[in-house]
Amino acid sequence: MKHVYFLVMPAAHMLDLAGPLQIINSLPELGLAEVRIRCISPAASVESFQPVTLTNLQPLPATLPAGAVVFVIGSKLSPALMRSEAWRRAVRWLQAQSSGRQDALTLCGVCTGTFLLADAGLLDGRLCTTHHAHIPRLRSACPATTVLENRVFVQDGALLTSAGVASGIDLALHLVCEAFGEDAALQVARDNVVHFRRFGADPELSAATRYRAHGNQRIHAVQDAIATQLRAPITLESLADEAGLSARHLTRLFQAETGISIKQFQIALRLDRARKLMTGSRWSLETIAAECGFGSVQALRANWNRHEDQPPSSLRARRGLRPQD
């Protein structure tokens, strides 16, 4: 993700643009990744719906580099906008950029930006979502598309769509997580004082992000310390010293902020790491147990059996993996 474009239309919603733009722009600001960001439009300036005039927008590029990401920003939909020359130019441009590519262009429809993707014929046979007020309209306009409701965002391969407004932030954080890892996404989220959010129907997050939906920087620092020392034993006293709290106060505060105990969080991280190694390597259980900080294979199995319905051997067999010593 080295080149990110934000396609801005007349009557654009400011938060649809500002939310994901702020998240992506945090990557170079925090020194996490070099990302070139461009705001593009069929017009050099547009009046947003809020209203704010956006000027010095770059023209629609003739070609996009490999690995490009395009955020299609939502606007206040109106018949006049959808009949306008700007709309037609944007549709033609999306069609041209999506056809005949060697790579899969990553397209992100924010809120009603999904309707531009629909008019370009890029939603047929795909899963998507949009702002809840426009779900029936999108279903009617795109009968070949499966439009999901009650979702913050939906990913179907290189096509991502969000429910709009603040959910564009969640979509952008998800992209950061996929491209640069959970640690980078967490740094960006914390710098912008936001957290990972999901509705019940969305895929469950890993332990590294699942218990981070709080704003307590001391507890975040403790979680960071646990995550970076999974292989080594770590004491409650050392964590309390790092947080500048008593052990008893830290224990209570950690439970209140995350909903689980420090030990449960550590085990959840270790099990997440074990799952990744079991499905992504041919390491023996002995090696995986040591790599994840479990004292023995027996300790790994005991914790595994409390949280999983199938043994590690079944999980590995489904992936066609046989452990090698």
RATANOR-V660251 format. One line per field, one symbol per residue. phi: phi as a letter, one per 20 degrees, with the letter a starting at -180 (. if undefined). A space follows every 10 residues. Layout:
phi: ???
This chain:
phi: .dccddeddg mfeffgefff fffffffffe meaecedcec afcfbcefff dceddlfeff ffcdfgmfcc eeefcffbgf ffdfffffff fffffffedm efdefedcee lfggfffffe medgmdebbb ggfdgfffff fcfedeeedl cfbcdcmedc ccfolfffff ffffffffec nfffffffff felccfcbeg eegfffffdf ddebdefffg fffffffecf fdfcefffff ffemcfgfff gfffffednc efffffffff fgffgfffec bdffffffgf fenefaffff fffgffdcec fgffffffem ddfdf
